[in-house]
Amino acid sequence: MAAKKQSATFEESLEALEQLVERLEAGDLPLEEALSDFERGVKLTRECQRKLASAEQKVKLLMEESGGIKELPFDTDDAAKDA
């Protein structure tokens, strides 16, 4: 029986996605290779989104277990003003 392929970490997937974007932005790939890279990029994006959603759910559960901390929306503009 073949060993089950271990999935990449979020950081590995994000790094691979960044490399694909750089290749595509260079604009010197043949059409078929560019399409293949784009397809892989879409898959990596979905994988990263799933991992982020899973992490968000875990954080929410931990927050609920620790006394129901109030959930506030994250606003990067406000965070930059506070710095």
C-alpha positions as CSV (number, residue, x, y, z in Angstrom):
1,M,0.0,0.0,0.0
2,A,1.4,3.4,-0.9
3,A,2.1,5.9,1.8
4,K,-0.4,8.8,2.0
5,K,1.0,12.0,0.7
6,Q,1.4,14.6,3.5
7,S,-0.1,18.0,2.7
8,A,2.0,21.1,2.7
9,T,1.9,23.5,5.5
10,F,0.1,26.9,5.0
11,E,3.5,28.6,4.8
12,E,4.8,26.1,2.1
13,S,1.6,26.6,0.1
14,L,1.8,30.3,0.3
15,E,5.5,30.3,-0.7
16,A,4.6,28.1,-3.7
17,L,1.8,30.5,-4.6
18,E,4.1,33.5,-4.5
19,Q,6.6,31.8,-6.8
20,L,3.8,31.0,-9.3
21,V,2.7,34.6,-9.2
22,E,6.2,35.8,-9.9
23,R,6.5,33.4,-12.9
24,L,3.2,34.5,-14.3
25,E,3.9,38.2,-13.8
26,A,7.2,37.8,-15.7
27,G,5.0,37.1,-18.8
28,D,7.5,34.9,-20.7
29,L,5.8,31.5,-20.2
30,P,4.3,29.6,-23.1
31,L,0.5,29.7,-23.0
32,E,0.1,26.0,-21.9
33,E,2.6,26.4,-19.1
34,A,1.0,29.7,-18.0
35,L,-2.4,28.0,-17.9
36,S,-1.0,25.1,-15.9
37,D,0.7,27.5,-13.4
38,F,-2.6,29.4,-13.1
39,E,-4.5,26.2,-12.4
40,R,-2.0,25.2,-9.7
41,G,-2.3,28.7,-8.3
42,V,-6.0,28.5,-8.0
43,K,-5.7,25.1,-6.2
44,L,-3.1,26.6,-3.8
45,T,-5.3,29.6,-3.1
46,R,-8.2,27.3,-2.2
47,E,-5.9,25.2,0.0
48,C,-4.7,28.3,1.8
49,Q,-8.2,29.6,2.3
50,R,-9.3,26.2,3.8
51,K,-6.4,26.2,6.2
52,L,-7.1,29.8,7.3
53,A,-10.8,29.0,7.8
54,S,-9.9,26.0,9.8
55,A,-7.5,28.0,12.0
56,E,-10.1,30.7,12.5
57,Q,-12.6,28.1,13.6
58,K,-10.1,26.6,16.1
59,V,-9.4,30.1,17.5
60,K,-13.2,30.8,17.9
61,L,-13.7,27.4,19.7
62,L,-10.8,28.1,22.0
63,M,-12.1,31.6,22.8
64,E,-15.6,30.2,23.5
65,E,-14.1,27.6,25.9
66,S,-12.1,30.2,27.7
67,G,-15.0,32.4,28.8
68,G,-16.7,33.8,25.7
69,I,-14.4,36.5,24.7
70,K,-16.2,39.1,22.6
71,E,-15.5,38.8,18.9
72,L,-14.6,42.0,17.1
73,P,-14.0,42.6,13.4
74,F,-10.3,43.0,12.4
75,D,-9.7,46.3,10.6
76,T,-6.2,46.8,9.4
77,D,-6.7,50.6,9.1
78,D,-7.4,50.9,12.8
79,A,-4.5,48.6,13.7
80,A,-2.1,50.9,11.6
81,K,-3.5,54.0,13.4
82,D,-2.8,52.4,16.9
83,A,0.8,51.6,16.0
